[in-house]
């Protein structure tokens, strides 16, 4: 305890800091190891931060970083006094028992730094709670404070190609051998052949005019992911109730007419098929959330918990235009608001390493054209939707506009954007009485 202020002293270990600096001045190997663990700002004592920066600067120039060269460098920079003087710099070496412990001591410094960050974040979050800031903004700011406090050292992406190239070739060989897709299968063979499944970090937009089946396609994708393949998924419905989502899944899986389920007119054979499918539906790792007025932040927080608890391989959001920004301020530019939410969803997909399918509405453009075929510019409040999306799938049902269409029952999935591959139009069969789409060969 600090007797003068009667408050707890912040977590720190100045002896470990001094030992690390000494080891760095004695051995190149120690410098390399320590610089991969901590940065200057993680040292508690300002004088130690200055010495660390001097060692790093000399090392970057390929020059020796022993006590003499470090002292000379600090003198030239006018920082020797702030670093504690000549004696203090040399004393760091006296703290070293063996340079082999440098990494262990650096871990102690990093741990203390994280704990100080948590204390600072806690104080900031407390102030947000007392402030008059709008709740949604306060929650976003609080999450940002906590994320900054516990940010881990960079261990993820930097590798030499030889370190993981063999794994890549193994994946390619497996794909060639048995056709196994890299990502989450959608249940539509031609679409999966085109995309090799939906991949972590991707944002996939499925768009159509109202009533053409975008929600049906979204439910088809989570059924394939969780019921057919047993992979965890989450469906966020801002339009349908949870009971409506259950009804659609049951209709599709049990092959019972949706109007029988929702109209209370189930037959004995209907009940038999429902009973036969109930086990696999109930065992599926599928989370459903039908909360209204959700923000991207709300969904991201729930997905993070799901991923931590049992994994998460696919997220479907139904639908984009029903999301809210979370701000109480009046939005003067709805297109900008949707654009911001689109970018936030893309960042969520990358951070959580999961494909996110976002259902969206098209404007009236297709209805005003002779062929009724949608194009990506028909996205309502498009903003950066096309830019952010890795894949854009547009729904077209010819029989929705022409009751006597020779293509009755057919649905086109128009892949109008595919960042990592070719575009194509894939035709599937609409079985809307069962609330599902199917491959043409299976219909």
Long-range contacts (C-beta under 8 A, 24 or more apart in sequence): 10-44, 10-115, 10-116, 10-119, 11-111, 11-112, 11-115, 11-116, 11-119, 12-44, 12-45, 12-112, 12-116, 13-44, 13-108, 13-109, 13-112, 14-44, 14-45, 14-48, 15-95, 16-105, 16-108, 16-109, 17-43, 17-44, 17-45, 17-48, 17-105, 17-109, 18-48, 18-91, 18-92, 18-95, 19-92, 19-95, 19-96, 19-97, 19-101, 19-102, 19-105, 20-102, 20-105, 20-106, 20-109, 21-48, 21-51, 21-52, 21-55, 21-92, 22-92, 22-93, 22-94, 22-95, 22-96, 23-96, 23-99, 23-101, 23-102, 23-105, 24-52, 24-55, 24-65, 24-102, 25-55, 25-65, 25-66, 25-67, 25-70, 25-92, 25-93, 26-66, 26-93, 26-96, 26-99, 27-99, 27-102, 28-59, 29-99, 30-99, 30-102, 30-103, 31-55, 31-56, 31-59, 31-65, 33-102, 33-103, 33-106, 34-102, 34-103, 34-106, 35-59, 36-153, 37-103, 37-106, 37-107, 37-109, 37-110, 37-153, 38-106, 38-109, 38-110, 38-113, 38-153, 41-113, 42-109, 42-110, 42-112, 42-113, 43-109, 43-113, 44-109, 44-112, 44-113, 44-116, 46-82, 47-82, 47-83, 47-84, 47-88, 50-74, 50-79, 50-82, 50-83, 51-83, 51-84, 51-89, 51-92, 54-79, 54-83, 67-92, 67-93, 110-153, 114-149, 114-150, 117-148, 117-149, 117-150, 118-146, 118-149, 118-150, 120-149, 121-145, 121-146, 121-148, 121-149, 134-327, 134-328, 134-329, 136-295, 136-297, 136-325, 136-326, 136-327, 136-328, 137-326, 137-327, 139-297, 139-326, 140-297, 140-326, 143-297, 143-301, 183-355, 184-221, 184-224, 184-225, 184-229, 184-231, 184-233, 184-313, 184-314, 184-355, 185-224, 185-225, 185-228, 185-229, 186-220, 186-221, 186-224, 187-220, 187-221, 187-223, 187-224, 187-228, 188-220, 188-413, 188-426, 188-428, 188-437, 188-439, 189-439, 189-441, 190-424, 190-426, 190-439, 191-393, 191-413, 191-415, 191-426, 194-415, 194-418, 194-421, 194-422, 194-424, 194-426, 195-391, 195-415, 195-418, 195-420, 195-421, 198-314, 198-355, 198-357, 198-391, 199-355, 199-390, 200-349, 200-353, 200-354, 200-355, 201-349, 201-350, 201-353, 201-354, 201-355, 202-349, 202-355, 202-356, 202-390, 202-391, 203-342, 203-345, 203-346, 203-349, 203-355, 203-356, 203-358, 203-388, 203-389, 203-390, 203-391, 204-355, 204-356, 204-357, 204-358, 204-389, 204-390, 204-391, 204-392, 204-393, 205-320, 205-357, 205-358, 205-359, 205-360, 205-379, 205-385, 205-389, 205-391, 205-392, 205-393, 206-357, 206-358, 206-359, 206-360, 206-393, 206-395, 207-359, 207-360, 207-361, 207-362, 207-374, 207-378, 207-379, 207-392, 207-393, 207-394, 207-395, 208-361, 208-362, 208-374, 208-394, 208-395, 208-396, 209-361, 209-362, 209-364, 209-366, 209-367, 209-374, 209-395, 209-400, 210-361, 211-400, 212-395, 212-396, 212-397, 212-400, 213-395, 213-397, 213-411, 213-430, 213-432, 213-437, 214-318, 214-319, 214-359, 214-360, 214-361, 214-395, 215-239, 215-240, 215-248, 215-318, 215-319, 215-359, 216-248, 216-432, 216-435, 216-436, 216-437, 217-359, 217-393, 217-395, 217-413, 217-437, 218-316, 218-318, 218-357, 218-359, 219-245, 219-248, 219-249, 219-252, 219-316, 219-435, 219-436, 220-252, 220-436, 220-437, 221-314, 221-316, 221-357, 222-286, 222-314, 222-316, 223-249, 223-252, 223-253, 223-436, 225-286, 225-313, 225-314, 226-284, 226-285, 226-286, 226-314, 227-253, 227-280, 227-281, 227-284, 227-286, 230-284, 230-285, 231-285, 231-313, 231-314, 232-285, 232-286, 232-287, 232-306, 232-310, 232-311, 232-312, 232-313, 232-314, 233-285, 233-286, 233-287, 233-312, 233-313, 233-314, 233-315, 233-316, 234-286, 234-287, 234-288, 234-289, 234-302, 234-303, 234-306, 234-312, 234-314, 234-315, 234-316, 235-286, 235-287, 235-288, 235-289, 235-316, 235-318, 236-289, 236-291, 236-294, 236-299, 236-302, 236-315, 236-316, 236-317, 236-318, 237-288, 237-289, 237-290, 237-318, 238-290, 238-291, 238-292, 238-293, 238-294, 238-317, 238-318, 238-319, 238-322, 238-323, 239-318, 239-319, 239-322, 240-290, 240-318, 241-290, 242-288, 242-290, 245-288, 245-290, 246-288, 247-435, 248-435, 249-281, 250-274, 250-277, 250-281, 251-434, 251-435, 251-436, 252-434, 252-435, 252-436, 253-277, 253-280, 253-281, 255-434, 256-434, 257-433, 257-434, 258-432, 258-433, 258-434, 258-435, 259-433, 285-310, 285-311, 292-322, 293-324, 294-323, 294-324, 295-323, 295-324, 295-325, 295-326, 296-323, 296-341, 296-344, 296-345, 296-348, 297-326, 297-344, 298-326, 299-348, 300-344, 300-348, 300-351, 300-352, 303-348, 303-352, 303-354, 304-352, 307-352, 307-354, 312-352, 312-354, 313-354, 313-355, 314-354, 314-355, 314-357, 315-349, 315-352, 315-354, 315-355, 315-356, 315-357, 316-356, 316-357, 316-358, 316-359, 317-345, 317-356, 317-357, 317-358, 317-359, 318-359, 319-358, 319-359, 319-360, 319-361, 320-358, 320-359, 320-360, 320-361, 320-385, 321-360, 321-361, 321-380, 321-381, 334-381, 335-381, 335-382, 335-383, 336-383, 337-381, 338-380, 338-381, 338-382, 338-383, 338-385, 339-381, 339-383, 339-384, 339-385, 342-383, 342-384, 342-385, 342-388, 342-389, 343-384, 343-388, 345-388, 346-388, 346-389, 360-385, 362-394, 366-396, 367-401, 372-396, 372-398, 372-401, 373-414, 374-414, 375-416, 376-416, 376-417, 386-417, 389-417, 389-419, 390-417, 390-418, 390-419, 390-420, 391-415, 391-417, 391-418, 391-419, 392-416, 392-417, 397-430, 409-443, 410-440, 411-437
